[in-house]
Amino acid sequence: MVKTHVDFLIIGQGIAGTHLAAMLMAEGLSILVVDNGNPNAASRVNLGLMNPITGRKLKLAWKVEQVFPFAEQWYHALEQQLQHSVFFPKNLIRFFVDEKQSRLWDEKKDLPEYRRYIAEPQNWHAYQPYINAPFGGVEITGAALVNVNSVLDAVRRRLREAGAFLETNFSPEDITLTHDGVIWKTIFAKAVIFCEGFRGVSNPFFSWIPFSPVKGEAIDVEIPELPAEKILHRGIFIRPLSEQRFRVGSTHLHRDYVEIPTPAGIEQLQTKLRDFIRKPFHLLGTLAGIRPATRDARPVLGRHPEHPQLVIFNGLGSKGVSMSPYCARMLTDHLLRNQPIDPELDVRRFWQK
Ligand SMILES: Cc1cc2nc3c(=O)[nH]c(=O)nc-3n(C[C@H](O)[C@H](O)[C@H](O)COP(=O)(O)OP(=O)(O)OC[C@H]3O[C@@H](n4cnc5c(N)ncnc54)[C@H](O)[C@@H]3O)c2cc1C
C-alpha cells in the first residue's frame, strides 16, 4: 500500500534521489519516491568512478578531502544495510595525453595537497606492454569504483517493501501547492524534492537554473589480454567490470539530448581505445545517458526561494558518484535541522525574480 501522507515526495531515483531517500528514511522520515524507470538515466549507464584528480588540467576534485572520505564512509554504511559490497577502492593510472600535460604534472606533483593521492610505489610502468604511453603517467591512489546499479536496485527494493516507491511518470502540472505542502494526486507531502537529473531542464518551478546538460556515451568491451586490477585513463577511462570485461568512456556532447548512442560517438571511443591500448578488443555493447550539469559545474541544492515546499537536488554533472552522498547529507541537514547549504551549491545563487 502506497502512503497518502508523507513528509517528503521525492521525484527521481537516480543516485541523487537514492542517497537522499536512504538518509531521510534513516532519520525516521516518511517518504514516497516516484521514478519512471528510465534504463538510460545517467545513474544507470555511468562508469561508477570516483577520481580525486580530474580533467585535462589535473585539478583536485572540489573539496576532495571532505567529499571523498564522506562518500567512502556512506557507501560502506550502505553496504552494511544492503548486505553486499558496492564500494571498491582502486588505483587509477593516469597516462598523460601530451608533453604539456606531463610538464603540468611536474609542477603539481610536489604540492602538499597532491601528495596523498600519489601511489607509493608507482607501478604504472608495468602497464607498458599493454598500452601506448609516450608521455608517461602517474598512479593515483584514493580513487574508487562504485557499483551504482547495485545501490539503486537495493535501495529500490527497500523502498518498495516500505510502500515508499511508485514507478510512474510525474508531471509538475499535477501538483497543487498548499500553505503547508503539496498535493499530488491522492498524496499530501510537506515538501516535494526534485531529483530528476537532466529532465530538470523542463521543471517549470526551477526554470531559472542555468542547466547545461552533457550527453555521454560509453562502450562495453572485452579485452582478453588486459589486466583488470586498475582503472586506466588517457583521454578516456578504461573501467574494469570483471576479468577481461571493461567499460570505456566517455564522450561529451552538448545539444544532443537523446539517450541513444550515436555511430560517431561509438567510433570516437573505439578510435581512442585503439590508440590507447596495444591489445585487440571486442565490442560488447554501447550506452548513452545525459549528465545533469549546470553552467558553473556545481550541484544545485535547496528550497525554492518563494515556495519552500519545493526543493531541488540536481546538477551532479559528471561527478555524481562522489558528490551525491555529500550533497544528500547537506540537504538532509538543511531540511531537518536548518543547517546552511554551502553557498557554492545553494540553489539561491541562480535566483532572479
Ligand atoms: C556515460 C556516462 C558516464 C558517467 N561516468 C561517471 C563516473 O564515472 N563518475 C561519476 O561520478 N559520474 C559519472 N557520470 C555522471 C553521473 O552518472 C551523474 O552525475 C549522475 O548519475 C546524476 O544522477 P541524478 O540522480 O542527478 O540523475 P539521473 O541519473 O538522471 O536520475 C534521475 C532519475 O529521475 C527519473 N525522472 C526524471 N524525471 C522524472 C519524472 N518526471 N517522473 C518520474 N521519474 C523521473 C529518471 O528516470 C531517473 O531515474 C557519467 C554519466 C554518463 C552519461
The ligand as a Gaussian input file, in Angstrom:
#p B3LYP/6-31G(d) Opt

LIG

0 1
 C       28.331000       7.867000     -19.937000
 C       28.383000       8.479000     -18.564000
 C       29.435000       8.160000     -17.714000
 C       29.493000       8.727000     -16.427000
 N       30.500000       8.331000     -15.604000
 C       30.548000       8.848000     -14.341000
 C       31.541000       8.422000     -13.438000
 O       32.365000       7.564000     -13.726000
 N       31.582000       9.002000     -12.212000
 C       30.672000       9.949000     -11.828000
 O       30.745000      10.445000     -10.695000
 N       29.690000      10.342000     -12.658000
 C       29.607000       9.810000     -13.899000
 N       28.613000      10.201000     -14.742000
 C       27.652000      11.216000     -14.267000
 C       26.613000      10.581000     -13.313000
 O       26.035000       9.499000     -13.974000
 C       25.583000      11.630000     -12.915000
 O       26.236000      12.678000     -12.212000
 C       24.512000      11.080000     -12.001000
 O       24.086000       9.821000     -12.396000
 C       23.307000      12.008000     -11.934000
 O       22.382000      11.449000     -11.066000
 P       20.926000      12.051000     -10.859000
 O       20.260000      11.204000      -9.853000
 O       21.029000      13.506000     -10.592000
 O       20.221000      11.953000     -12.278000
 P       19.664000      10.634000     -13.145000
 O       20.630000       9.574000     -13.013000
 O       19.344000      11.203000     -14.447000
 O       18.388000      10.242000     -12.332000
 C       17.167000      10.921000     -12.443000
 C       16.045000       9.931000     -12.238000
 O       14.806000      10.623000     -12.249000
 C       13.897000       9.967000     -13.106000
 N       12.955000      11.005000     -13.581000
 C       13.272000      12.173000     -14.187000
 N       12.160000      12.866000     -14.454000
 C       11.133000      12.128000     -13.984000
 C        9.723000      12.315000     -13.976000
 N        9.133000      13.404000     -14.495000
 N        8.939000      11.341000     -13.432000
 C        9.487000      10.221000     -12.903000
 N       10.831000       9.995000     -12.895000
 C       11.625000      10.939000     -13.431000
 C       14.769000       9.376000     -14.193000
 O       14.156000       8.312000     -14.865000
 C       15.976000       8.917000     -13.373000
 O       15.772000       7.624000     -12.845000
 C       28.500000       9.657000     -16.018000
 C       27.443000       9.950000     -16.871000
 C       27.372000       9.389000     -18.130000
 C       26.215000       9.720000     -19.017000

